[in-house]
Amino acid sequence: MSIQDNLKQIQSTIPSPVTLVAVSKTKPVEDLQQAYDAGIRDFGENKIQEMCDKYEILPKDIRWHMIGHVQTNKVKYMAPFVHLIHGVDSLKLLKEINKQAEKNNRVIDVLLQVFIADEETKFGLDATELEHILTDEIQNLLHVKVVGLMGMATFTEDNNQIREEFKTLKNLFDLHQKTHPDLKILSMGMSGDYAIAIEEGSTMVRIGSSIFGHRNYNI
């Protein structure tokens, strides 16, 4: 099936209020252009340099999402144009984004990544760190706007476990949204588990291989 056919099939399973981010990491600009021509405007990359290279080539109305783990020393490269940074997992990183956004006379939207998985390889804030940032720190950072939360479930075939992890994040989202009305986005769900994520309240899903096919990490 073509990229366009894959998109049609996936979009038929995603309710209209849910934003589809096409995860285009490692994929050539030709593939992204096909998805763009099919109407996609939100693209997710996990390497800043690759995203910057694609930004230079592709149409400027694309909304670029940084979905990977972000190193603070590379924030400056994407600060002029990035639309949304998903994986903000430390106060140090949040402060660096604020610093680089100020240099570019911007306010950059971010999601705070919460650790919900039963895997040590995953990144994210715990509930206490999340509350500290939202309650004590964010009002001092005038060039970042926390617009939601993000989390990644455990890589497992146990759908009940995945569902419980998504429920945990949704409960945290609902709790903090009461006092932080700017929280609009709950980003959870990827190719293998996005249907469960949507059932549990996700408003943004990140889908790559189901659109573009499997990746070749050896190139």
C-alpha positions, 0 to 999 in steps of 0.5 A, a space after each residue: 500500500 502507498 503512504 496515501 493509502 496507509 494514511 486513509 486507513 489510519 485516519 479512518 480509525 482516529 476521531 477528528 478531535 485527535 491530532 495525528 503526528 506522522 513520525 517521519 524520523 529516518 524517512 526521506 523528504 520524498 516520503 514526507 512530501 507524499 504525506 504532505 500532499 495527502 494533507 498531513 501537516 504535523 510531522 514528528 522527528 527524534 533527531 534535531 539535525 535531521 529535523 532542521 535539514 528537512 525544515 529547510 527543504 519542505 513547505 514552511 506550513 509544516 508543524 514540526 514536532 520534536 518527539 525524541 529525547 532532547 539534549 540541552 546543547 542542541 535546543 538552539 538549533 530548533 528553537 527558531 521553528 519547532 512547533 511543539 517539543 514533546 519530551 520535556 523530562 527535566 527542569 534543566 531542559 525546560 529552562 534551556 528551551 525558555 532561554 533559546 525561545 527568548 533569544 528567538 523572540 518566541 514562546 515555544 509550546 512544550 509537553 511535559 513527559 511523565 514516566 508511566 512505563 515499567 521500563 528503565 529505558 524510558 524517560 520522564 518526570 515522576 508525579 512529584 517533579 511534575 507538580 513542582 514544575 507546574 506549581 513552582 517553576 513555570 510562572 518564572 519561564 515566560 518563553 515556554 508554554 506547557 500545553 500538555 503532558 506526554 507519556 509512553 507505555 511499556 513495550 509489551 503485548 499486555 494490553 491491560 498493562 498498557 491501558 492502566 499506564 495510560 489511565 495513570 497519565 490521564 488521571 494526572 492530566 485531569 488533576 493538573 488541568 483543574 488548576 492549569 487550564 493551558 493543558 490541552 494536549 494529552 499525547 500518548 499512543 503510537 502505532 502499536 497502541 494508539 487505539 487503546 490510548 484514544 480510548 483512554 483519552 489521548 488527544 494526540 497520537 504519534 504514528 510512524 511505521 504504519 504510515 511510512 513502513 518499517 525503518 532502516 536504521 542502518 542507512 
